[in-house]
Amino acid sequence: MSPSYAAPAPVSAAVFAVLNVASLLAIAPGGVHNVIPQPTIYPLVFFEVSNAKQLGGFGSSPGHGDVPECELRIHALSEQQNVSEAQAILALCINLLYVPGTLAVAGYTVCAGQPMTGLQLLNLGDQLIAGVVCHEEVAMLTLVVQQTGA
């Protein structure tokens, strides 16, 4: 099995599938994106997936790079001057991802009973995005996946 250094792409597709649902779009009509579109409708969800590290000593083929640890950052952006709208959007994102078995990553198995460990929440305050002042709340999660067939 080849190393899974490209895990962020299928993890990103899985996250998009979980978050791009009517219940979230009802409170974030700007949509769910991994690139902030221009022009932008607020509020919206922006997410990023990166390959934090390889857990090379674990898995069925230790040392082959088949157990990547990915970092998922979910940004809720709102034009409201208070935090409540962005926090509500972020809370729904977390709830959607927290349902066991919901996150289905093509070519990988999510290695935890819940798809996240080490949840951190950050209030980044007001940000200027394409000339618009937005409030930004961020959730940072760790996802560990194992390449299937590894």
N, CA, C and O atoms as a GROMACS GRO file, in nm:
protein
  600
    1MET      N    1   0.086  -0.118   0.000
    1MET     CA    2   0.000   0.000   0.000
    1MET      C    3   0.090   0.123   0.000
    1MET      O    4   0.188   0.128   0.074
    2SER      N    5   0.058   0.220  -0.080
    2SER     CA    6   0.139   0.342  -0.086
    2SER      C    7   0.105   0.433   0.032
    2SER      O    8  -0.005   0.426   0.086
    3PRO      N    9   0.200   0.518   0.071
    3PRO     CA   10   0.174   0.608   0.184
    3PRO      C   11   0.056   0.700   0.156
    3PRO      O   12   0.032   0.740   0.042
    4SER      N   13  -0.017   0.734   0.261
    4SER     CA   14  -0.139   0.815   0.247
    4SER      C   15  -0.112   0.961   0.277
    4SER      O   16  -0.185   1.023   0.354
    5TYR      N   17  -0.009   1.016   0.216
    5TYR     CA   18   0.026   1.156   0.241
    5TYR      C   19  -0.076   1.251   0.181
    5TYR      O   20  -0.071   1.371   0.208
    6ALA      N   21  -0.168   1.201   0.100
    6ALA     CA   22  -0.269   1.286   0.038
    6ALA      C   23  -0.404   1.271   0.107
    6ALA      O   24  -0.507   1.294   0.045
    7ALA      N   25  -0.405   1.233   0.234
    7ALA     CA   26  -0.530   1.214   0.308
    7ALA      C   27  -0.617   1.339   0.315
    7ALA      O   28  -0.740   1.324   0.319
    8PRO      N   29  -0.563   1.462   0.317
    8PRO     CA   30  -0.652   1.577   0.329
    8PRO      C   31  -0.758   1.588   0.219
    8PRO      O   32  -0.868   1.638   0.245
    9ALA      N   33  -0.731   1.542   0.098
    9ALA     CA   34  -0.831   1.553  -0.009
    9ALA      C   35  -0.956   1.470   0.020
    9ALA      O   36  -1.066   1.524   0.015
   10PRO      N   37  -0.944   1.339   0.050
   10PRO     CA   38  -1.066   1.264   0.081
   10PRO      C   39  -1.129   1.305   0.214
   10PRO      O   40  -1.251   1.298   0.228
   11VAL      N   41  -1.049   1.348   0.311
   11VAL     CA   42  -1.106   1.397   0.436
   11VAL      C   43  -1.186   1.524   0.410
   11VAL      O   44  -1.295   1.541   0.464
   12SER      N   45  -1.133   1.612   0.327
   12SER     CA   46  -1.204   1.736   0.291
   12SER      C   47  -1.336   1.705   0.222
   12SER      O   48  -1.438   1.768   0.254
   13ALA      N   49  -1.337   1.611   0.131
   13ALA     CA   50  -1.461   1.573   0.062
   13ALA      C   51  -1.563   1.518   0.162
   13ALA      O   52  -1.683   1.546   0.150
   14ALA      N   53  -1.517   1.439   0.258
   14ALA     CA   54  -1.608   1.382   0.358
   14ALA      C   55  -1.665   1.491   0.449
   14ALA      O   56  -1.784   1.490   0.482
   15VAL      N   57  -1.580   1.585   0.490
   15VAL     CA   58  -1.627   1.695   0.575
   15VAL      C   59  -1.730   1.779   0.500
   15VAL      O   60  -1.833   1.816   0.557
   16PHE      N   61  -1.703   1.808   0.373
   16PHE     CA   62  -1.798   1.885   0.293
   16PHE      C   63  -1.933   1.813   0.286
   16PHE      O   64  -2.038   1.876   0.299
   17ALA      N   65  -1.931   1.681   0.265
   17ALA     CA   66  -2.056   1.605   0.255
   17ALA      C   67  -2.135   1.610   0.386
   17ALA      O   68  -2.258   1.619   0.383
   18VAL      N   69  -2.065   1.606   0.500
   18VAL     CA   70  -2.134   1.610   0.630
   18VAL      C   71  -2.192   1.748   0.657
   18VAL      O   72  -2.302   1.760   0.710
   19LEU      N   73  -2.117   1.853   0.622
   19LEU     CA   74  -2.160   1.989   0.657
   19LEU      C   75  -2.254   2.053   0.555
   19LEU      O   76  -2.330   2.143   0.591
   20ASN      N   77  -2.251   2.011   0.432
   20ASN     CA   78  -2.332   2.074   0.328
   20ASN      C   79  -2.474   2.016   0.328
   20ASN      O   80  -2.517   1.950   0.234
   21VAL      N   81  -2.546   2.044   0.437
   21VAL     CA   82  -2.682   1.992   0.456
   21VAL      C   83  -2.777   2.108   0.485
   21VAL      O   84  -2.736   2.217   0.525
   22ALA      N   85  -2.904   2.082   0.464
   22ALA     CA   86  -3.007   2.186   0.476
   22ALA      C   87  -3.008   2.254   0.612
   22ALA      O   88  -3.025   2.375   0.621
   23SER      N   89  -2.991   2.177   0.720
   23SER     CA   90  -2.999   2.237   0.854
   23SER      C   91  -2.889   2.341   0.875
   23SER      O   92  -2.912   2.444   0.938
   24LEU      N   93  -2.770   2.316   0.823
   24LEU     CA   94  -2.661   2.413   0.837
   24LEU      C   95  -2.679   2.528   0.738
   24LEU      O   96  -2.657   2.644   0.773
   25LEU      N   97  -2.719   2.497   0.616
   25LEU     CA   98  -2.738   2.602   0.516
   25LEU      C   99  -2.850   2.698   0.554
   25LEU      O  100  -2.852   2.813   0.509
   26ALA      N  101  -2.944   2.652   0.637
   26ALA     CA  102  -3.053   2.740   0.683
   26ALA      C  103  -3.000   2.852   0.772
   26ALA      O  104  -3.054   2.962   0.771
   27ILE      N  105  -2.894   2.824   0.850
   27ILE     CA  106  -2.840   2.928   0.938
   27ILE      C  107  -2.711   2.989   0.883
   27ILE      O  108  -2.663   3.090   0.934
   28ALA      N  109  -2.654   2.928   0.779
   28ALA     CA  110  -2.535   2.981   0.712
   28ALA      C  111  -2.561   2.982   0.562
   28ALA      O  112  -2.504   2.901   0.488
   29PRO      N  113  -2.648   3.074   0.516
   29PRO     CA  114  -2.688   3.074   0.374
   29PRO      C  115  -2.574   3.103   0.277
   29PRO      O  116  -2.589   3.084   0.156
   30GLY      N  117  -2.459   3.149   0.328
   30GLY     CA  118  -2.343   3.170   0.241
   30GLY      C  119  -2.278   3.039   0.199
   30GLY      O  120  -2.194   3.038   0.109
   31GLY      N  121  -2.316   2.928   0.264
   31GLY     CA  122  -2.271   2.796   0.224
   31GLY      C  123  -2.150   2.746   0.300
   31GLY      O  124  -2.102   2.808   0.395
   32VAL      N  125  -2.103   2.630   0.256
   32VAL     CA  126  -1.988   2.561   0.314
   32VAL      C  127  -1.881   2.558   0.207
   32VAL      O  128  -1.906   2.513   0.095
   33HIS      N  129  -1.760   2.604   0.239
   33HIS     CA  130  -1.656   2.620   0.138
   33HIS      C  131  -1.518   2.584   0.193
   33HIS      O  132  -1.494   2.593   0.314
   34ASN      N  133  -1.428   2.543   0.104
   34ASN     CA  134  -1.288   2.531   0.143
   34ASN      C  135  -1.206   2.642   0.079
   34ASN      O  136  -1.084   2.646   0.093
   35VAL      N  137  -1.273   2.732   0.010
   35VAL     CA  138  -1.218   2.858  -0.043
   35VAL      C  139  -1.328   2.961  -0.026
   35VAL      O  140  -1.443   2.936  -0.062
   36ILE      N  141  -1.296   3.077   0.029
   36ILE     CA  142  -1.399   3.179   0.047
   36ILE      C  143  -1.432   3.239  -0.088
   36ILE      O  144  -1.346   3.299  -0.152
   37PRO      N  145  -1.558   3.223  -0.133
   37PRO     CA  146  -1.596   3.274  -0.266
   37PRO      C  147  -1.608   3.426  -0.268
   37PRO      O  148  -1.632   3.489  -0.165
   38GLN      N  149  -1.591   3.482  -0.386
   38GLN     CA  150  -1.611   3.626  -0.404
   38GLN      C  151  -1.709   3.645  -0.520
   38GLN      O  152  -1.685   3.587  -0.626
   39PRO      N  153  -1.815   3.721  -0.508
   39PRO     CA  154  -1.859   3.788  -0.385
   39PRO      C  155  -1.909   3.686  -0.283
   39PRO      O  156  -1.942   3.573  -0.318
   40THR      N  157  -1.914   3.728  -0.158
   40THR     CA  158  -1.948   3.639  -0.048
   40THR      C  159  -2.080   3.678   0.015
   40THR      O  160  -2.110   3.796   0.033
   41ILE      N  161  -2.158   3.576   0.048
   41ILE     CA  162  -2.282   3.594   0.125
   41ILE      C  163  -2.252   3.544   0.266
   41ILE      O  164  -2.201   3.434   0.284
   42TYR      N  165  -2.282   3.626   0.365
   42TYR     CA  166  -2.259   3.589   0.505
   42TYR      C  167  -2.392   3.561   0.573
   42TYR      O  168  -2.494   3.615   0.531
   43PRO      N  169  -2.393   3.479   0.674
   43PRO     CA  170  -2.283   3.402   0.732
   43PRO      C  171  -2.249   3.280   0.646
   43PRO      O  172  -2.329   3.235   0.565
   44LEU      N  173  -2.126   3.230   0.667
   44LEU     CA  174  -2.080   3.113   0.592
   44LEU      C  175  -1.986   3.030   0.676
   44LEU      O  176  -1.941   3.071   0.783
   45VAL      N  177  -1.958   2.910   0.625
   45VAL     CA  178  -1.863   2.818   0.689
   45VAL      C  179  -1.748   2.799   0.592
   45VAL      O  180  -1.767   2.770   0.474
   46PHE      N  181  -1.628   2.815   0.643
   46PHE     CA  182  -1.505   2.791   0.568
   46PHE      C  183  -1.426   2.686   0.645
   46PHE      O  184  -1.409   2.699   0.766
   47PHE      N  185  -1.377   2.583   0.577
   47PHE     CA  186  -1.300   2.482   0.649
   47PHE      C  187  -1.170   2.451   0.577
   47PHE      O  188  -1.157   2.468   0.456
   48GLU      N  189  -1.073   2.404   0.656
   48GLU     CA  190  -0.941   2.367   0.605
   48GLU      C  191  -0.902   2.231   0.663
   48GLU      O  192  -0.930   2.203   0.779
   49VAL      N  193  -0.838   2.148   0.582
   49VAL     CA  194  -0.786   2.020   0.629
   49VAL      C  195  -0.638   2.015   0.595
   49VAL      O  196  -0.599   2.041   0.481
   50SER      N  197  -0.556   1.982   0.694
   50SER     CA  198  -0.414   1.966   0.669
   50SER      C  199  -0.366   1.836   0.732
   50SER      O  200  -0.425   1.785   0.827
   51ASN      N  201  -0.259   1.784   0.677
   51ASN     CA  202  -0.200   1.660   0.729
   51ASN      C  203  -0.102   1.698   0.839
   51ASN      O  204   0.012   1.735   0.811
   52ALA      N  205  -0.146   1.690   0.964
   52ALA     CA  206  -0.064   1.735   1.076
   52ALA      C  207   0.062   1.649   1.092
   52ALA      O  208   0.172   1.702   1.108
   53LYS      N  209   0.044   1.517   1.088
   53LYS     CA  210   0.160   1.427   1.099
   53LYS      C  211   0.118   1.286   1.063
   53LYS      O  212   0.000   1.253   1.057
   54GLN      N  213   0.216   1.204   1.041
   54GLN     CA  214   0.195   1.062   1.017
   54GLN      C  215   0.222   0.988   1.148
   54GLN      O  216   0.323   1.013   1.214
   55LEU      N  217   0.132   0.900   1.185
   55LEU     CA  218   0.151   0.818   1.304
   55LEU      C  219   0.212   0.686   1.257
   55LEU      O  220   0.148   0.582   1.263
   56GLY      N  221   0.336   0.693   1.212
   56GLY     CA  222   0.402   0.581   1.146
   56GLY      C  223   0.421   0.457   1.229
   56GLY      O  224   0.442   0.350   1.172
   57GLY      N  225   0.415   0.466   1.361
   57GLY     CA  226   0.433   0.348   1.444
   57GLY      C  227   0.305   0.272   1.470
   57GLY      O  228   0.306   0.171   1.540
   58PHE      N  229   0.194   0.318   1.414
   58PHE     CA  230   0.064   0.256   1.439
   58PHE      C  231   0.007   0.199   1.310
   58PHE      O  232   0.062   0.220   1.201
   59GLY      N  233  -0.102   0.128   1.322
   59GLY     CA  234  -0.170   0.071   1.207
   59GLY      C  235  -0.124  -0.070   1.179
   59GLY      O  236  -0.041  -0.125   1.252
   60SER      N  237  -0.178  -0.129   1.076
   60SER     CA  238  -0.145  -0.267   1.043
   60SER      C  239  -0.013  -0.279   0.968
   60SER      O  240   0.041  -0.389   0.956
   61SER      N  241   0.040  -0.169   0.917
   61SER     CA  242   0.169  -0.168   0.847
   61SER      C  243   0.255  -0.056   0.904
   61SER      O  244   0.276   0.045   0.836
   62PRO      N  245   0.305  -0.070   1.027
   62PRO     CA  246   0.382   0.038   1.089
   62PRO      C  247   0.496   0.087   1.001
   62PRO      O  248   0.570   0.008   0.941
   63GLY      N  249   0.510   0.219   0.994
   63GLY     CA  250   0.617   0.279   0.915
   63GLY      C  251   0.582   0.308   0.771
   63GLY      O  252   0.663   0.368   0.700
   64HIS      N  253   0.466   0.266   0.726
   64HIS     CA  254   0.428   0.286   0.585
   64HIS      C  255   0.348   0.414   0.561
   64HIS      O  256   0.310   0.441   0.447
   65GLY      N  257   0.322   0.491   0.663
   65GLY     CA  258   0.249   0.616   0.644
   65GLY      C  259   0.103   0.599   0.618
   65GLY      O  260   0.041   0.683   0.552
   66ASP      N  261   0.043   0.490   0.669
   66ASP     CA  262  -0.098   0.464   0.640
   66ASP      C  263  -0.192   0.512   0.750
   66ASP      O  264  -0.312   0.485   0.742
   67VAL      N  265  -0.140   0.582   0.852
   67VAL     CA  266  -0.225   0.635   0.959
   67VAL      C  267  -0.196   0.785   0.976
   67VAL      O  268  -0.122   0.824   1.066
   68PRO      N  269  -0.252   0.868   0.889
   68PRO     CA  270  -0.229   1.012   0.902
   68PRO      C  271  -0.320   1.075   1.007
   68PRO      O  272  -0.434   1.035   1.027
   69GLU      N  273  -0.263   1.174   1.074
   69GLU     CA  274  -0.341   1.257   1.166
   69GLU      C  275  -0.368   1.388   1.093
   69GLU      O  276  -0.274   1.459   1.055
   70CYS      N  277  -0.493   1.419   1.074
   70CYS     CA  278  -0.530   1.541   1.002
   70CYS      C  279  -0.586   1.644   1.099
   70CYS      O  280  -0.654   1.610   1.196
   71GLU      N  281  -0.556   1.769   1.071
   71GLU     CA  282  -0.614   1.879   1.148
   71GLU      C  283  -0.725   1.941   1.065
   71GLU      O  284  -0.705   1.976   0.949
   72LEU      N  285  -0.841   1.954   1.126
   72LEU     CA  286  -0.956   2.016   1.062
   72LEU      C  287  -0.984   2.146   1.136
   72LEU      O  288  -1.002   2.148   1.257
   73ARG      N  289  -0.987   2.256   1.061
   73ARG     CA  290  -1.022   2.386   1.116
   73ARG      C  291  -1.151   2.432   1.048
   73ARG      O  292  -1.158   2.441   0.925
   74ILE      N  293  -1.252   2.461   1.129
   74ILE     CA  294  -1.380   2.508   1.078
   74ILE      C  295  -1.398   2.652   1.123
   74ILE      O  296  -1.392   2.681   1.243
   75HIS      N  297  -1.419   2.742   1.027
   75HIS     CA  298  -1.436   2.884   1.056
   75HIS      C  299  -1.583   2.920   1.031
   75HIS      O  300  -1.637   2.890   0.924
   76ALA      N  301  -1.646   2.982   1.127
   76ALA     CA  302  -1.780   3.039   1.109
   76ALA      C  303  -1.763   3.190   1.098
   76ALA      O  304  -1.710   3.254   1.188
   77LEU      N  305  -1.807   3.246   0.986
   77LEU     CA  306  -1.792   3.389   0.960
   77LEU      C  307  -1.929   3.455   0.952
   77LEU      O  308  -2.017   3.410   0.880
   78SER      N  309  -1.945   3.563   1.029
   78SER     CA  310  -2.073   3.632   1.037
   78SER      C  311  -2.050   3.783   1.034
   78SER      O  312  -1.949   3.831   1.085
   79GLU      N  313  -2.143   3.856   0.976
   79GLU     CA  314  -2.135   4.002   0.977
   79GLU      C  315  -2.192   4.062   1.106
   79GLU      O  316  -2.177   4.182   1.129
   80GLN      N  317  -2.256   3.980   1.189
   80GLN     CA  318  -2.309   4.032   1.315
   80GLN      C  319  -2.195   4.073   1.408
   80GLN      O  320  -2.090   4.009   1.411
   81GLN      N  321  -2.216   4.179   1.481
   81GLN     CA  322  -2.112   4.230   1.570
   81GLN      C  323  -2.103   4.153   1.701
   81GLN      O  324  -2.011   4.176   1.779
   82ASN      N  325  -2.195   4.062   1.725
   82ASN     CA  326  -2.186   3.978   1.845
   82ASN      C  327  -2.140   3.838   1.804
   82ASN      O  328  -2.128   3.808   1.685
   83VAL      N  329  -2.114   3.754   1.901
   83VAL     CA  330  -2.060   3.621   1.872
   83VAL      C  331  -2.167   3.514   1.854
   83VAL      O  332  -2.136   3.404   1.809
   84SER      N  333  -2.290   3.544   1.886
   84SER     CA  334  -2.393   3.440   1.894
   84SER      C  335  -2.418   3.369   1.761
   84SER      O  336  -2.432   3.246   1.760
   85GLU      N  337  -2.426   3.440   1.650
   85GLU     CA  338  -2.454   3.375   1.522
   85GLU      C  339  -2.339   3.281   1.483
   85GLU      O  340  -2.363   3.166   1.446
   86ALA      N  341  -2.217   3.329   1.491
   86ALA     CA  342  -2.102   3.246   1.455
   86ALA      C  343  -2.090   3.126   1.549
   86ALA      O  344  -2.058   3.016   1.504
   87GLN      N  345  -2.116   3.145   1.678
   87GLN     CA  346  -2.109   3.034   1.772
   87GLN      C  347  -2.216   2.929   1.744
   87GLN      O  348  -2.190   2.809   1.755
   88ALA      N  349  -2.336   2.972   1.708
   88ALA     CA  350  -2.445   2.878   1.677
   88ALA      C  351  -2.410   2.796   1.552
   88ALA      O  352  -2.436   2.676   1.546
   89ILE      N  353  -2.352   2.861   1.453
   89ILE     CA  354  -2.312   2.791   1.330
   89ILE      C  355  -2.204   2.689   1.363
   89ILE      O  356  -2.212   2.574   1.318
   90LEU      N  357  -2.105   2.729   1.439
   90LEU     CA  358  -1.995   2.639   1.475
   90LEU      C  359  -2.046   2.521   1.558
   90LEU      O  360  -2.003   2.408   1.539
   91ALA      N  361  -2.138   2.548   1.650
   91ALA     CA  362  -2.195   2.441   1.733
   91ALA      C  363  -2.266   2.337   1.646
   91ALA      O  364  -2.253   2.217   1.670
   92LEU      N  365  -2.340   2.383   1.546
   92LEU     CA  366  -2.409   2.288   1.457
   92LEU      C  367  -2.308   2.208   1.375
   92LEU      O  368  -2.326   2.088   1.355
   93CYS      N  369  -2.202   2.272   1.329
   93CYS     CA  370  -2.096   2.200   1.254
   93CYS      C  371  -2.039   2.088   1.340
   93CYS      O  372  -2.023   1.975   1.293
   94ILE      N  373  -2.008   2.119   1.464
   94ILE     CA  374  -1.951   2.019   1.555
   94ILE      C  375  -2.050   1.906   1.579
   94ILE      O  376  -2.014   1.789   1.577
   95ASN      N  377  -2.177   1.942   1.603
   95ASN     CA  378  -2.279   1.840   1.624
   95ASN      C  379  -2.293   1.747   1.504
   95ASN      O  380  -2.307   1.626   1.519
   96LEU      N  381  -2.289   1.804   1.384
   96LEU     CA  382  -2.300   1.721   1.263
   96LEU      C  383  -2.182   1.625   1.251
   96LEU      O  384  -2.201   1.509   1.215
   97LEU      N  385  -2.063   1.673   1.280
   97LEU     CA  386  -1.944   1.588   1.269
   97LEU      C  387  -1.934   1.487   1.383
   97LEU      O  388  -1.871   1.382   1.367
   98TYR      N  389  -1.995   1.517   1.496
   98TYR     CA  390  -1.980   1.434   1.615
   98TYR      C  391  -2.066   1.308   1.612
   98TYR      O  392  -2.045   1.219   1.694
   99VAL      N  393  -2.161   1.298   1.520
   99VAL     CA  394  -2.244   1.179   1.512
   99VAL      C  395  -2.158   1.062   1.467
   99VAL      O  396  -2.104   1.064   1.356
  100PRO      N  397  -2.143   0.958   1.552
  100PRO     CA  398  -2.057   0.846   1.514
  100PRO      C  399  -2.097   0.784   1.380
  100PRO      O  400  -2.215   0.762   1.353
  101GLY      N  401  -1.998   0.757   1.299
  101GLY     CA  402  -2.022   0.694   1.169
  101GLY      C  403  -2.060   0.789   1.058
  101GLY      O  404  -2.072   0.747   0.943
  102THR      N  405  -2.080   0.917   1.089
  102THR     CA  406  -2.122   1.013   0.987
  102THR      C  407  -2.010   1.047   0.890
  102THR      O  408  -2.035   1.061   0.770
  103LEU      N  409  -1.890   1.059   0.940
  103LEU     CA  410  -1.777   1.098   0.856
  103LEU      C  411  -1.725   0.975   0.783
  103LEU      O  412  -1.659   0.890   0.843
  104ALA      N  413  -1.755   0.965   0.654
  104ALA     CA  414  -1.713   0.852   0.571
  104ALA      C  415  -1.606   0.901   0.474
  104ALA      O  416  -1.636   0.972   0.378
  105VAL      N  417  -1.481   0.864   0.501
  105VAL     CA  418  -1.368   0.910   0.422
  105VAL      C  419  -1.330   0.802   0.321
  105VAL      O  420  -1.292   0.692   0.359
  106ALA      N  421  -1.341   0.833   0.192
  106ALA     CA  422  -1.312   0.736   0.086
  106ALA      C  423  -1.168   0.686   0.097
  106ALA      O  424  -1.074   0.765   0.098
  107GLY      N  425  -1.153   0.554   0.105
  107GLY     CA  426  -1.021   0.494   0.112
  107GLY      C  427  -0.962   0.487   0.251
  107GLY      O  428  -0.849   0.441   0.268
  108TYR      N  429  -1.037   0.534   0.352
  108TYR     CA  430  -0.986   0.540   0.489
  108TYR      C  431  -1.093   0.497   0.588
  108TYR      O  432  -1.212   0.501   0.558
  109THR      N  433  -1.049   0.457   0.704
  109THR     CA  434  -1.136   0.431   0.818
  109THR      C  435  -1.106   0.538   0.922
  109THR      O  436  -0.989   0.561   0.955
  110VAL      N  437  -1.210   0.602   0.974
  110VAL     CA  438  -1.189   0.698   1.083
  110VAL      C  439  -1.161   0.615   1.208
  110VAL      O  440  -1.240   0.529   1.245
  111CYS      N  441  -1.048   0.640   1.271
  111CYS     CA  442  -0.994   0.551   1.375
  111CYS      C  443  -1.049   0.571   1.515
  111CYS      O  444  -1.005   0.502   1.606
  112ALA      N  445  -1.141   0.661   1.536
  112ALA     CA  446  -1.195   0.683   1.670
  112ALA      C  447  -1.344   0.658   1.668
  112ALA      O  448  -1.408   0.667   1.563
  113GLY      N  449  -1.401   0.628   1.786
  113GLY     CA  450  -1.546   0.611   1.797
  113GLY      C  451  -1.618   0.738   1.759
  113GLY      O  452  -1.720   0.734   1.690
  114GLN      N  453  -1.565   0.850   1.803
  114GLN     CA  454  -1.607   0.980   1.756
  114GLN      C  455  -1.499   1.029   1.662
  114GLN      O  456  -1.382   0.999   1.683
  115PRO      N  457  -1.536   1.102   1.558
  115PRO     CA  458  -1.435   1.138   1.457
  115PRO      C  459  -1.342   1.250   1.498
  115PRO      O  460  -1.272   1.305   1.413
  116MET      N  461  -1.338   1.286   1.626
  116MET     CA  462  -1.250   1.396   1.663
  116MET      C  463  -1.196   1.378   1.804
  116MET      O  464  -1.262   1.322   1.891
  117THR      N  465  -1.077   1.427   1.824
  117THR     CA  466  -1.019   1.437   1.957
  117THR      C  467  -0.959   1.576   1.966
  117THR      O  468  -0.935   1.641   1.865
  118GLY      N  469  -0.934   1.621   2.085
  118GLY     CA  470  -0.865   1.748   2.104
  118GLY      C  471  -0.938   1.869   2.047
  118GLY      O  472  -0.875   1.953   1.983
  119LEU      N  473  -1.066   1.880   2.069
  119LEU     CA  474  -1.144   1.993   2.018
  119LEU      C  475  -1.101   2.122   2.089
  119LEU      O  476  -1.097   2.128   2.212
  120GLN      N  477  -1.068   2.224   2.009
  120GLN     CA  478  -1.036   2.357   2.062
  120GLN      C  479  -1.125   2.459   1.993
  120GLN      O  480  -1.148   2.450   1.873
  121LEU      N  481  -1.175   2.555   2.069
  121LEU     CA  482  -1.258   2.662   2.015
  121LEU      C  483  -1.186   2.794   2.035
  121LEU      O  484  -1.132   2.822   2.142
  122LEU      N  485  -1.185   2.876   1.929
  122LEU     CA  486  -1.119   3.006   1.935
  122LEU      C  487  -1.215   3.114   1.888
  122LEU      O  488  -1.286   3.097   1.789
  123ASN      N  489  -1.216   3.226   1.959
  123ASN     CA  490  -1.287   3.345   1.916
  123ASN      C  491  -1.182   3.438   1.856
  123ASN      O  492  -1.101   3.495   1.930
  124LEU      N  493  -1.181   3.454   1.724
  124LEU     CA  494  -1.082   3.540   1.659
  124LEU      C  495  -1.128   3.683   1.644
  124LEU      O  496  -1.057   3.767   1.588
  125GLY      N  497  -1.248   3.712   1.693
  125GLY     CA  498  -1.297   3.850   1.688
  125GLY      C  499  -1.329   3.894   1.547
  125GLY      O  500  -1.363   3.814   1.461
  126ASP      N  501  -1.318   4.024   1.527
  126ASP     CA  502  -1.351   4.081   1.396
  126ASP      C  503  -1.233   4.071   1.300
  126ASP      O  504  -1.118   4.096   1.337
  127GLN      N  505  -1.265   4.032   1.178
  127GLN     CA  506  -1.166   4.019   1.070
  127GLN      C  507  -1.217   4.099   0.951
  127GLN      O  508  -1.338   4.115   0.932
  128LEU      N  509  -1.126   4.147   0.871
  128LEU     CA  510  -1.162   4.218   0.748
  128LEU      C  511  -1.141   4.121   0.632
  128LEU      O  512  -1.027   4.084   0.601
  129ILE      N  513  -1.251   4.081   0.567
  129ILE     CA  514  -1.244   3.985   0.456
  129ILE      C  515  -1.304   4.052   0.334
  129ILE      O  516  -1.424   4.079   0.330
  130ALA      N  517  -1.221   4.078   0.233
  130ALA     CA  518  -1.263   4.143   0.109
  130ALA      C  519  -1.343   4.270   0.137
  130ALA      O  520  -1.445   4.295   0.073
  131GLY      N  521  -1.295   4.349   0.233
  131GLY     CA  522  -1.358   4.477   0.264
  131GLY      C  523  -1.478   4.469   0.356
  131GLY      O  524  -1.541   4.570   0.383
  132VAL      N  525  -1.511   4.349   0.405
  132VAL     CA  526  -1.626   4.331   0.494
  132VAL      C  527  -1.576   4.291   0.632
  132VAL      O  528  -1.496   4.198   0.645
  133VAL      N  529  -1.624   4.361   0.734
  133VAL     CA  530  -1.588   4.325   0.871
  133VAL      C  531  -1.676   4.208   0.914
  133VAL      O  532  -1.799   4.218   0.914
  134CYS      N  533  -1.612   4.098   0.951
  134CYS     CA  534  -1.683   3.976   0.990
  134CYS      C  535  -1.632   3.929   1.126
  134CYS      O  536  -1.515   3.947   1.160
  135HIS      N  537  -1.722   3.869   1.202
  135HIS     CA  538  -1.680   3.805   1.326
  135HIS      C  539  -1.643   3.661   1.291
  135HIS      O  540  -1.711   3.596   1.212
  136GLU      N  541  -1.532   3.611   1.350
  136GLU     CA  542  -1.484   3.477   1.318
  136GLU      C  543  -1.468   3.393   1.444
  136GLU      O  544  -1.399   3.431   1.538
  137GLU      N  545  -1.532   3.278   1.443
  137GLU     CA  546  -1.517   3.176   1.546
  137GLU      C  547  -1.459   3.053   1.477
  137GLU      O  548  -1.497   3.021   1.364
  138VAL      N  549  -1.366   2.983   1.544
  138VAL     CA  550  -1.297   2.869   1.483
  138VAL      C  551  -1.300   2.750   1.576
  138VAL      O  552  -1.281   2.763   1.697
  139ALA      N  553  -1.323   2.632   1.519
  139ALA     CA  554  -1.308   2.505   1.591
  139ALA      C  555  -1.192   2.432   1.525
  139ALA      O  556  -1.185   2.422   1.403
  140MET      N  557  -1.102   2.379   1.608
  140MET     CA  558  -0.989   2.301   1.557
  140MET      C  559  -1.003   2.160   1.612
  140MET      O  560  -1.014   2.139   1.733
  141LEU      N  561  -1.001   2.062   1.522
  141LEU     CA  562  -1.022   1.923   1.557
  141LEU      C  563  -0.911   1.837   1.501
  141LEU      O  564  -0.849   1.872   1.400
  142THR      N  565  -0.886   1.726   1.565
  142THR     CA  566  -0.789   1.630   1.515
  142THR      C  567  -0.864   1.506   1.468
  142THR      O  568  -0.946   1.451   1.541
  143LEU      N  569  -0.836   1.463   1.346
  143LEU     CA  570  -0.895   1.341   1.291
  143LEU      C  571  -0.782   1.244   1.261
  143LEU      O  572  -0.682   1.280   1.199
  144VAL      N  573  -0.797   1.121   1.306
  144VAL     CA  574  -0.700   1.016   1.275
  144VAL      C  575  -0.770   0.916   1.187
  144VAL      O  576  -0.875   0.862   1.223
  145VAL      N  577  -0.712   0.890   1.070
  145VAL     CA  578  -0.769   0.796   0.975
  145VAL      C  579  -0.664   0.692   0.939
  145VAL      O  580  -0.544   0.717   0.948
  146GLN      N  581  -0.712   0.574   0.900
  146GLN     CA  582  -0.620   0.471   0.853
  146GLN      C  583  -0.660   0.428   0.713
  146GLN      O  584  -0.777   0.403   0.685
  147GLN      N  585  -0.561   0.421   0.628
  147GLN     CA  586  -0.585   0.379   0.491
  147GLN      C  587  -0.641   0.238   0.491
  147GLN      O  588  -0.584   0.149   0.556
  148THR      N  589  -0.752   0.215   0.420
  148THR     CA  590  -0.812   0.081   0.416
  148THR      C  591  -0.722  -0.010   0.335
  148THR      O  592  -0.658   0.032   0.238
  149GLY      N  593  -0.719  -0.134   0.375
  149GLY     CA  594  -0.635  -0.231   0.306
  149GLY      C  595  -0.488  -0.220   0.342
  149GLY      O  596  -0.405  -0.289   0.284
  150ALA      N  597  -0.455  -0.132   0.437
  150ALA     CA  598  -0.314  -0.114   0.473
  150ALA      C  599  -0.270  -0.221   0.570
  150ALA      O  600  -0.154  -0.221   0.612
   0.00000   0.00000   0.00000
